[in-house]
Each structure stands twice: as C-alpha cells, then as structure tokens.
Amino acid sequence: MDFSKILNQVLDVAQTTAKNTMNGNSTTDKVAKIGGGAAVIGALSMLFGRNGGSSLAKLGSLAALGSIAYQAYQKYQQNQTQTAGAVSEASFNEAVSPNASQVVLMAMIAAAEADGAISEEEQRAILAEVGDDVALQQWVQQAVANPATVDQIAQLVGNNQALAAQVYLAARMVCGAELARKEVIFLANLAEALSLEEAFVEQLEKQAGF
C-alpha cells in the first residue's frame, strides 16, 4: 500500500474541506472522486474536521509537514548551547517514506481517538468506504478499532528525530486548537515516548500556530 500517496490525499481533502466549509459547500463529491483507500482516509479527514480539520488544512502536503517541522527545529536549535548532532534539512524532507507515512497516519488516527472522537457508527461508515482492497480494509479496521499506543508509535519511529517531530506535529494538528483533557494527556505522553524535548515541542506548536 502506498501510504505516502494516501497521506497526501488526507491532507488534500482536509485542505479542500476547510475551503468548502468557508464557502458553504459539501465535501462529499470530493471524497467520492478520490475513491478506494484514499476515500476512507478522506472520510477520516472529514471526521477530524470536527476538531482539527482547519489545523490539518495548514499542511496541505507531506512537503509542508516536513517544512513546518524543520522551521520549528531551526528555531529550537538557535536556543541550544550545543549543536553537535544537529538534524539536517534533508532529514526532514526525507523523513516521510512510505513506511514512515504509515506511522504518521497511525498517530493521526490515535490522536483522533484520544478523546473518543471516532464512534462505532463512524468506524462502520469509514470501513464501508474501503472498497475491495482487502489489505487496506484490514489495516484501516485495525488502525481505527484499535488505535496504536504512543509506545507502539514511538517504537516504529525509532531514533529518527525528524520523523518524530512530524509524527507529533500531525497528531497535534488533528487535535485542533482547543484541547480536551484526554488530548492533552495523549500529546504529552506521545512527546515523551518520542523523546522530544519540551522546548522543541513548544516550538513545533508555535510554528503550527497553536
């Protein structure tokens, strides 16, 4: 499965959703035209719209995700006394490979579920959009019904600080501007599991407009 392509579709739909909401238009046709696996992820994006859609719309693409994370990292580094082992811009641009895109999606779904945002009815609606792609159907069913824990996400990210920053940033944007208590706890636990320093997390949030 091409998770990079699907993730780009998520961000594209989120951006279109925000624009259409402003114009009073429906996003149903947009999601339907995407089709297949991207449609189900697009449906997730529409669900995110209840709390984090406008935030996701700031991304628009994987390149934007990496760019925002790197800009935050640069500002964070300016306040550090030691720069040894600094992460290069190329690392942020290359962080979201197909496998890494899957981790970002997992984090987004886990963030959406953090405050119980995805109901059983919505799970069924999402799964109904998957179509005949059995592998994707199984993956989405597992990811939505049993969201990954912060430890599982962190294990997949490993020591890749560029990817860790993007994973946190995507999850933060899903949660939106006003955080519920459970979302605050989820994000704090995610940042800790990803070994992101508090100052860097604060800069990521500032760069994303929170």
C-alpha positions as CSV (number, residue, x, y, z in Angstrom):
1,M,0.0,0.0,0.0
2,D,1.3,3.5,-0.9
3,F,0.9,5.2,2.4
4,S,2.7,8.3,1.2
5,K,0.0,8.8,-1.5
6,I,-2.8,8.1,0.9
7,L,-1.4,10.6,3.5
8,N,-1.1,13.3,0.8
9,Q,-4.8,12.6,0.0
10,V,-5.7,13.1,3.6
11,L,-4.1,16.5,3.7
12,D,-5.5,17.4,0.3
13,V,-9.0,16.5,1.5
14,A,-8.5,18.4,4.8
15,Q,-7.5,21.5,2.9
16,T,-10.5,21.2,0.5
17,T,-12.8,20.6,3.4
18,A,-11.7,23.8,5.1
19,K,-12.1,25.8,1.9
20,N,-15.6,24.3,1.2
21,T,-16.7,24.9,4.8
22,M,-15.8,28.6,4.4
23,N,-17.8,28.6,1.1
24,G,-20.7,26.6,2.4
25,N,-20.1,23.7,0.0
26,S,-20.2,19.9,0.6
27,T,-17.1,17.7,0.5
28,T,-19.0,14.6,-0.3
29,D,-18.2,14.7,-4.0
30,K,-14.5,15.4,-3.4
31,V,-14.2,12.3,-1.2
32,A,-16.2,10.1,-3.6
33,K,-14.0,11.1,-6.6
34,I,-10.8,10.1,-4.7
35,G,-12.1,6.6,-4.4
36,G,-10.7,3.4,-2.9
37,G,-8.3,3.6,0.1
38,A,-7.9,7.3,-0.2
39,A,-11.6,7.7,0.2
40,V,-11.6,6.1,3.6
41,I,-8.7,8.2,4.8
42,G,-10.6,11.2,3.3
43,A,-13.5,10.2,5.4
44,L,-11.2,10.2,8.5
45,S,-10.1,13.6,7.5
46,M,-13.7,14.8,7.5
47,L,-14.2,13.4,10.9
48,F,-11.1,15.2,12.1
49,G,-12.7,18.3,10.7
50,R,-14.9,18.4,13.8
51,N,-11.9,19.5,15.9
52,G,-8.8,19.6,13.9
53,G,-9.7,20.0,10.2
54,S,-8.7,23.6,9.9
55,S,-5.4,22.8,11.5
56,L,-4.7,19.9,9.1
57,A,-5.6,22.3,6.2
58,K,-2.4,24.2,7.1
59,L,-0.3,21.3,6.0
60,G,-1.7,20.6,2.5
61,S,1.0,18.1,1.7
62,L,3.8,16.0,3.1
63,A,6.3,18.6,2.0
64,A,4.6,21.2,4.1
65,L,4.6,18.9,7.1
66,G,8.4,18.5,6.8
67,S,8.9,22.2,6.2
68,I,6.9,23.2,9.3
69,A,8.8,20.7,11.4
70,Y,12.2,21.8,10.1
71,Q,11.4,25.5,10.6
72,A,10.5,24.7,14.2
73,Y,13.7,22.7,14.6
74,Q,15.8,25.6,13.3
75,K,14.3,28.0,15.8
76,Y,14.7,25.4,18.6
77,Q,18.4,24.9,17.6
78,Q,19.0,28.7,17.8
79,N,18.4,28.5,21.6
80,Q,20.6,25.5,22.2
81,T,24.1,25.9,23.5
82,Q,25.3,22.7,21.8
83,T,24.5,21.9,18.1
84,A,26.5,18.7,17.8
85,G,24.5,16.0,16.0
86,A,22.1,18.6,14.6
87,V,19.5,17.1,12.2
88,S,19.8,18.3,8.6
89,E,17.1,19.8,6.5
90,A,17.4,16.8,4.1
91,S,16.4,14.5,7.0
92,F,13.1,16.4,7.4
93,N,12.5,16.3,3.7
94,E,13.2,12.6,3.5
95,A,11.6,11.6,6.8
96,V,8.2,10.6,5.4
97,S,8.9,7.5,3.3
98,P,6.1,5.1,2.6
99,N,6.7,3.2,5.9
100,A,7.0,6.5,7.8
101,S,3.8,7.8,6.2
102,Q,2.0,4.8,7.7
103,V,3.3,5.8,11.2
104,V,2.1,9.4,10.7
105,L,-1.3,8.0,9.8
106,M,-1.3,5.8,12.8
107,A,-0.5,8.8,15.0
108,M,-3.3,10.8,13.4
109,I,-5.9,8.1,14.0
110,A,-4.7,7.6,17.6
111,A,-4.9,11.4,18.2
112,A,-8.5,11.4,16.8
113,E,-9.4,8.6,19.1
114,A,-7.7,10.2,22.1
115,D,-11.0,11.8,23.3
116,G,-13.3,9.1,21.9
117,A,-13.9,11.1,18.7
118,I,-14.4,8.1,16.5
119,S,-17.7,6.3,17.4
120,E,-18.6,2.8,16.5
121,E,-21.1,4.2,13.9
122,E,-18.3,6.3,12.4
123,Q,-16.0,3.3,12.3
124,R,-18.6,1.3,10.3
125,A,-19.0,4.3,7.9
126,I,-15.3,4.5,7.4
127,L,-14.9,0.8,6.7
128,A,-17.8,1.0,4.2
129,E,-15.6,3.3,2.2
130,V,-12.7,1.0,1.9
131,G,-14.0,-1.0,-1.1
132,D,-12.5,-4.3,-2.3
133,D,-8.8,-3.7,-1.2
134,V,-8.6,-6.4,1.4
135,A,-5.2,-5.4,2.7
136,L,-6.2,-1.8,3.2
137,Q,-9.6,-2.9,4.6
138,Q,-7.8,-4.9,7.3
139,W,-5.3,-2.2,8.0
140,V,-7.9,0.5,8.4
141,Q,-10.1,-1.7,10.5
142,Q,-7.2,-2.5,12.9
143,A,-6.0,1.1,13.0
144,V,-9.4,2.6,13.7
145,A,-10.8,-0.1,16.0
146,N,-7.5,-0.4,17.9
147,P,-5.5,2.8,17.7
148,A,-1.8,2.4,18.2
149,T,-0.4,3.3,21.6
150,V,2.2,6.0,22.0
151,D,4.7,3.4,22.8
152,Q,3.9,1.5,19.6
153,I,4.2,4.6,17.6
154,A,7.5,5.6,19.2
155,Q,8.9,2.1,18.6
156,L,8.2,2.4,14.8
157,V,9.7,5.9,14.8
158,G,12.9,4.8,16.5
159,N,15.6,7.4,16.9
160,N,14.6,9.4,13.8
161,Q,14.1,12.9,15.4
162,A,12.9,14.4,12.1
163,L,10.2,11.8,11.8
164,A,9.4,12.1,15.5
165,A,8.8,15.8,15.0
166,Q,6.5,15.2,12.0
167,V,4.6,12.5,13.8
168,Y,3.9,14.8,16.8
169,L,3.1,17.7,14.6
170,A,0.5,15.7,12.6
171,A,-1.1,14.4,15.8
172,R,-1.2,17.8,17.3
173,M,-3.0,19.3,14.3
174,V,-5.6,16.5,14.4
175,C,-6.4,17.6,18.0
176,G,-7.1,21.2,16.9
177,A,-6.7,24.4,18.8
178,E,-8.9,23.6,21.9
179,L,-7.6,20.5,23.6
180,A,-9.7,18.2,25.7
181,R,-8.1,16.9,28.9
182,K,-7.5,13.4,27.3
183,E,-5.9,15.0,24.3
184,V,-3.5,17.0,26.5
185,I,-2.5,13.7,28.2
186,F,-2.2,11.9,24.9
187,L,0.1,14.6,23.4
188,A,2.2,14.8,26.5
189,N,2.7,11.0,26.5
190,L,3.4,11.0,22.8
191,A,6.1,13.7,23.1
192,E,7.7,11.8,26.0
193,A,7.6,8.5,24.1
194,L,9.2,10.1,21.1
195,S,11.9,11.6,23.3
196,L,11.1,15.1,22.1
197,E,12.4,17.8,24.4
198,E,9.8,20.2,25.9
199,A,11.4,23.2,24.2
200,F,11.2,21.6,20.8
201,V,7.6,20.6,21.3
202,E,6.8,24.1,22.3
203,Q,8.4,25.4,19.1
204,L,6.6,22.8,17.0
205,E,3.3,24.1,18.4
206,K,4.3,27.7,17.8
207,Q,5.3,27.0,14.3
208,A,1.9,25.3,13.7
209,G,0.1,28.3,15.0
210,F,-1.0,27.0,18.4
